[in-house]
Amino acid sequence: MLVGATALAVLGVTSVTTVACGTAPPPPDLDDLTTALDRARADSRLATDAAAASRGSAVDALTAIAAERSAHAEALSEEILRMTGHAAPTTSVTASATTSAAATSAPGPDPTADDVIGALRASADSATRAAAALTGYRAGLLGSIAAACTAAYTVALTPAAGVR
């Protein structure tokens, strides 16, 4: 009987040790921040590529948007580092798969301001939904990113401003 109790005690200690020494689950906000980071990086690249293929005032607007989305990526990377203690990934699995598929297919037409508007609209919607689910600094960070994306596609790239 004593041997059985000792075996159970050892088994219990081993189980507790295994759980305690295991990798902690990622913070719940990490997915939202990583998604926003991937979108910011992609938007910056898209705006840079669209600026290279554009002329006139569109170049300035697209270049400014690329820089702004790059700044968003930096702020998100810093928050991920602060939250996890580890640098943000350079790309997520989804972005890597998309990049690999794009690299193997034939090159398409140059991106346009309309492409950037669509991407910014999607990024603003995503950041708005995430901000509503978060609290504190992270909610404010994503809320301000949503506002900046909305302003970029409604003001900086609007046809009324003559940018096309």
C-alpha positions in Angstrom: 0.0 0.0 0.0 2.8 2.4 0.9 4.5 1.6 -2.5 1.3 2.5 -4.3 1.0 5.8 -2.5 4.6 6.6 -3.2 4.1 5.9 -6.9 1.1 8.1 -7.0 3.0 10.9 -5.2 5.9 10.7 -7.7 3.5 10.6 -10.6 1.7 13.7 -9.2 5.0 15.6 -8.7 6.1 14.6 -12.3 2.8 15.9 -13.7 3.0 19.2 -11.9 6.7 19.6 -12.9 5.9 18.9 -16.5 3.1 21.5 -16.6 5.1 24.0 -14.7 8.2 23.6 -16.9 6.2 23.6 -20.2 6.1 26.5 -22.5 3.5 29.1 -21.4 0.7 29.7 -23.8 1.0 32.9 -25.9 -0.8 36.0 -24.6 -4.4 36.1 -25.9 -3.8 39.5 -27.7 -0.8 38.1 -29.7 -2.9 36.9 -32.6 -4.6 40.3 -33.0 -1.2 42.1 -32.9 0.5 39.7 -35.3 -2.3 40.0 -37.8 -2.1 43.8 -37.6 1.7 43.6 -38.0 1.4 41.4 -41.1 -1.2 43.8 -42.6 1.0 46.8 -41.9 4.0 45.3 -43.5 2.0 44.2 -46.6 0.3 47.6 -46.9 3.7 49.3 -46.7 5.1 47.1 -49.5 2.0 47.5 -51.6 2.1 51.3 -51.3 5.8 51.4 -52.1 5.2 49.3 -55.2 2.2 51.4 -56.2 4.3 54.6 -55.8 7.0 53.2 -58.0 4.4 52.5 -60.7 2.6 55.9 -60.3 3.2 59.4 -61.4 2.3 62.9 -60.1 0.7 63.6 -56.7 -0.1 59.9 -56.2 3.6 59.2 -55.7 3.8 61.5 -52.7 0.6 60.2 -51.2 1.6 56.6 -51.6 5.1 57.2 -50.3 3.6 58.8 -47.2 1.2 55.9 -46.7 4.1 53.4 -47.1 6.1 55.3 -44.4 3.1 55.5 -42.1 2.3 51.8 -42.4 6.0 51.0 -41.8 5.7 53.1 -38.6 2.6 51.1 -37.6 4.6 47.9 -38.1 7.4 49.2 -35.9 5.0 50.1 -33.1 3.3 46.7 -33.3 6.7 45.0 -33.3 7.7 46.9 -30.2 4.4 46.0 -28.4 4.9 42.3 -29.3 8.4 42.4 -27.9 7.2 44.1 -24.7 4.4 41.6 -24.3 6.3 38.4 -25.1 9.9 39.2 -24.4 10.7 38.0 -28.0 11.1 39.9 -31.2 8.1 39.9 -33.5 8.3 37.3 -36.3 9.5 38.7 -39.6 6.4 37.2 -41.2 3.6 34.9 -40.1 2.9 31.5 -41.5 0.0 32.9 -43.6 2.1 35.7 -45.0 5.0 33.2 -45.8 2.6 30.9 -47.7 1.2 33.8 -49.6 4.6 35.1 -50.5 5.8 31.7 -51.6 2.7 31.3 -53.9 3.2 34.8 -55.3 6.9 34.2 -56.0 6.1 31.1 -58.0 3.4 32.6 -60.1 3.8 34.9 -63.1 4.2 38.6 -62.2 0.9 40.5 -62.4 0.2 44.1 -63.2 1.7 46.8 -61.1 -0.3 47.7 -58.1 -2.4 50.9 -58.2 -3.8 53.4 -55.7 -7.1 51.5 -55.9 -5.2 48.3 -54.7 -3.8 50.3 -51.8 -7.3 51.7 -51.0 -8.7 48.2 -50.8 -5.8 47.0 -48.6 -6.1 49.9 -46.3 -9.9 49.5 -46.0 -9.4 45.8 -45.1 -6.7 46.7 -42.6 -8.9 49.4 -41.0 -11.8 47.0 -40.7 -9.5 44.3 -39.1 -7.9 46.8 -36.7 -11.3 48.2 -35.7 -12.7 44.7 -34.9 -9.5 43.8 -32.9 -9.5 47.1 -31.0 -13.1 46.6 -29.9 -12.1 43.2 -28.4 -9.1 44.5 -26.5 -8.5 46.9 -23.6 -5.9 49.4 -22.6 -2.9 50.4 -24.6 -3.4 47.6 -27.2 -6.9 48.7 -27.9 -5.7 52.3 -28.3 -2.9 51.2 -30.6 -5.1 49.3 -32.9 -7.8 52.0 -32.8 -5.3 54.6 -33.8 -4.0 52.3 -36.6 -7.6 51.9 -37.8 -8.2 55.6 -37.8 -4.9 56.3 -39.7 -5.8 53.6 -42.4 -9.3 55.1 -42.8 -7.9 58.6 -43.1 -5.3 57.4 -45.6 -7.8 55.8 -48.0 -10.6 58.4 -47.6 -8.5 61.6 -47.6 -5.0 61.0 -49.0 -6.1 58.7 -51.8 -9.5 60.1 -52.6 -10.4 61.0 -56.2 -11.5 64.4 -55.0 -7.9 65.1 -54.1 -6.8 64.3 -57.6 -4.8 61.3 -56.6 -5.0 58.5 -59.1 
